[in-house]
């Protein structure tokens, strides 16, 4: 959860609060001299619109940089034992 913040010195512009939810799944398998871990990771599960970066007192009132939408990552990690 991120609380609301003001974007300028006179507190006339406020960025709203928001909460992000991520979810990860993984399982580790040990095979001879190797360790194999397939995984899936979901970021911003609820697809919330939010500001990833807030520039205080930005020129031209360009205070906000939007955060990424829902993202999914899948992969495999390989390690040596």
C-alpha atoms as a printed R data frame, in Angstrom:
   type eleno elety resid chain resno      x       y       z
1  ATOM     1    CA   UNK     A     1  0.000   0.000   0.000
2  ATOM     2    CA   UNK     A     2  1.247   3.456  -0.916
3  ATOM     3    CA   UNK     A     3 -0.286   6.496   0.750
4  ATOM     4    CA   UNK     A     4 -1.295   9.657  -1.072
5  ATOM     5    CA   UNK     A     5  1.367  12.326  -1.636
6  ATOM     6    CA   UNK     A     6  1.410  15.962  -2.626
7  ATOM     7    CA   UNK     A     7  3.154  16.825  -5.893
8  ATOM     8    CA   UNK     A     8  3.972  20.475  -5.295
9  ATOM     9    CA   UNK     A     9  5.032  22.808  -2.498
10 ATOM    10    CA   UNK     A    10  1.653  24.460  -1.971
11 ATOM    11    CA   UNK     A    11 -0.108  21.051  -1.689
12 ATOM    12    CA   UNK     A    12 -2.642  21.849  -4.405
13 ATOM    13    CA   UNK     A    13 -1.931  18.662  -6.425
14 ATOM    14    CA   UNK     A    14 -2.283  15.272  -4.743
15 ATOM    15    CA   UNK     A    15 -1.455  11.803  -6.078
16 ATOM    16    CA   UNK     A    16 -4.003   9.309  -4.754
17 ATOM    17    CA   UNK     A    17 -3.096   6.296  -2.624
18 ATOM    18    CA   UNK     A    18 -3.017   2.818  -4.153
19 ATOM    19    CA   UNK     A    19 -2.231  -0.802  -3.322
20 ATOM    20    CA   UNK     A    20 -0.517  -3.367  -5.542
21 ATOM    21    CA   UNK     A    21 -0.866  -7.162  -5.364
22 ATOM    22    CA   UNK     A    22  1.717  -9.551  -6.817
23 ATOM    23    CA   UNK     A    23  1.529 -13.342  -6.957
24 ATOM    24    CA   UNK     A    24  4.306 -15.897  -7.479
25 ATOM    25    CA   UNK     A    25  4.307 -19.644  -8.074
26 ATOM    26    CA   UNK     A    26  7.426 -21.797  -8.131
27 ATOM    27    CA   UNK     A    27  8.601 -25.326  -7.422
28 ATOM    28    CA   UNK     A    28 12.155 -26.563  -6.977
29 ATOM    29    CA   UNK     A    29 13.280 -29.968  -8.256
30 ATOM    30    CA   UNK     A    30 16.640 -31.547  -7.440
31 ATOM    31    CA   UNK     A    31 18.030 -33.618 -10.304
32 ATOM    32    CA   UNK     A    32 21.444 -35.276  -9.765
33 ATOM    33    CA   UNK     A    33 23.864 -32.299  -9.570
34 ATOM    34    CA   UNK     A    34 21.324 -29.707 -10.661
35 ATOM    35    CA   UNK     A    35 18.487 -27.730  -9.111
36 ATOM    36    CA   UNK     A    36 15.653 -26.746 -11.472
37 ATOM    37    CA   UNK     A    37 13.030 -24.147 -10.500
38 ATOM    38    CA   UNK     A    38 10.203 -23.295 -12.923
39 ATOM    39    CA   UNK     A    39  8.276 -20.166 -11.903
40 ATOM    40    CA   UNK     A    40  5.441 -17.803 -12.842
41 ATOM    41    CA   UNK     A    41  5.106 -14.273 -11.444
42 ATOM    42    CA   UNK     A    42  2.138 -11.921 -11.864
43 ATOM    43    CA   UNK     A    43  2.679  -8.235 -11.077
44 ATOM    44    CA   UNK     A    44 -0.178  -5.785 -10.487
45 ATOM    45    CA   UNK     A    45 -2.638  -8.665 -10.330
46 ATOM    46    CA   UNK     A    46 -5.659  -6.336  -9.947
47 ATOM    47    CA   UNK     A    47 -4.492  -4.125 -12.861
48 ATOM    48    CA   UNK     A    48 -4.539  -0.932 -10.779
49 ATOM    49    CA   UNK     A    49 -3.822   2.427 -12.472
50 ATOM    50    CA   UNK     A    50 -1.098   4.141 -10.447
51 ATOM    51    CA   UNK     A    51  1.822   6.525 -10.677
52 ATOM    52    CA   UNK     A    52  5.191   4.792 -10.633
53 ATOM    53    CA   UNK     A    53  7.189   7.980 -10.257
54 ATOM    54    CA   UNK     A    54  6.095  11.317  -8.833
55 ATOM    55    CA   UNK     A    55  8.201  14.351  -9.764
56 ATOM    56    CA   UNK     A    56  7.774  16.981  -7.096
57 ATOM    57    CA   UNK     A    57  7.371  20.552  -8.474
58 ATOM    58    CA   UNK     A    58  7.870  19.365 -12.064
59 ATOM    59    CA   UNK     A    59  8.007  21.959 -14.825
60 ATOM    60    CA   UNK     A    60  4.756  22.317 -16.803
61 ATOM    61    CA   UNK     A    61  2.748  20.346 -14.205
62 ATOM    62    CA   UNK     A    62  4.130  17.037 -15.521
63 ATOM    63    CA   UNK     A    63  4.196  15.408 -12.090
64 ATOM    64    CA   UNK     A    64  3.238  11.847 -12.951
65 ATOM    65    CA   UNK     A    65  4.815   8.871 -14.697
66 ATOM    66    CA   UNK     A    66  2.305   6.008 -14.999
67 ATOM    67    CA   UNK     A    67  3.182   2.584 -13.605
68 ATOM    68    CA   UNK     A    68  3.063  -0.579 -15.717
69 ATOM    69    CA   UNK     A    69 -0.166  -2.507 -16.190
70 ATOM    70    CA   UNK     A    70 -0.511  -6.186 -15.284
71 ATOM    71    CA   UNK     A    71  2.571  -8.178 -16.238
72 ATOM    72    CA   UNK     A    72  3.245 -11.910 -16.356
73 ATOM    73    CA   UNK     A    73  6.724 -13.443 -16.193
74 ATOM    74    CA   UNK     A    74  7.485 -17.136 -16.612
75 ATOM    75    CA   UNK     A    75 10.859 -18.805 -16.600
76 ATOM    76    CA   UNK     A    76 13.166 -21.474 -15.309
77 ATOM    77    CA   UNK     A    77 16.131 -21.100 -12.954
78 ATOM    78    CA   UNK     A    78 18.944 -23.628 -13.163
79 ATOM    79    CA   UNK     A    79 21.477 -24.057 -10.375
80 ATOM    80    CA   UNK     A    80 24.352 -26.373  -9.613
81 ATOM    81    CA   UNK     A    81 24.473 -28.237  -6.299
